[in-house]
Amino acid sequence: MKLLEELKSHSSKWIKSKGAAYANFSWQNGYGAFSVNPAEVERVIQYIANQKEHHRKKAFKTEYKNFLEKYEVAYDERYVWE
């Protein structure tokens, strides 16, 4: 938890230093972290590379919530963009 707090804090300060267009940048409350089976790394790399096209077909919110439900991960609706 502390690592993510630090990451969000420092990256917010960094992006705000990039110009006035980023002055109001802020991270959402909460976070999610997942591990990846080493045997699936290539699949994850391909998913990331094709995200833009993939999410034209299936909204990220929908996919994320389906993922959480499939793996029985408890979540708070306040942090899932509702």
N, C-alpha and C positions, 0 to 999 in steps of 0.2 A: 504494500500500500504506500509506504514512504517513497519508494522508487518512483511510482507513478505520480505521486504528488510533486516530487522534484522535477520530473520530466515535463509535466504540464506547466509548472511554474516557469521553468527556464525557457521552454519553447515558446510560451506566450510572450515573455519579455523579448526573445529573439525576433519573433515575427513582427512585433510592434515596432522594432527598430528598423524595419525594412521600408517604412514610409507611412504617410498619412492614410493611405487606403486600408491599412491594417490596424489603425488606432483602436478600433472597437472589437478586435479579435478576442475571443475567450473560448475556452473549452467548455463543453457541457459538464454538468455534475455527473459523477459516477464514472465507471469505466468497466471494461470487460477484458479479460485476458484468457487466451486459450493456448494449449500446447498442440503440437503437431507430431503425429507418428512419423519417425524418420523415413519410413517407407513411402509416405505420402507427400514428401517435400516437393517433388517435381510437380505433382498435381496442384499443390498450393501455389507454386510459382506461376503455373499456367493460369490459374484462377485470377491471381493478381494482375497478370499481364492482360487478361481479357475482361477485367471488371467493367469497364465502360460499356462494352457491347453486351455483356451478360446482364447488366442491370437495366438495359433498355427493355429486356424481356421480363425480368422479375425484379421488383423493387427491393432495395436493400433491407428496408424495415421488415418486409414480409419474410425474406429469406432469413434474416437474423432471428426473428421470433420463431420461425419454424425450427431453426437449429436449436434454440434454447429448449423448445418443447420436446423435440426429438430426443435430446440427451438429458431430459428431465432436470434442467438447470433452473433453479428458482430465480425470478427476476422481478423487479419493481417496475410497473408500467410507466412511472414518472420518468424513467431513464431509457425508455424505448421509443422516444419521439411521439408520444400520444398526446 
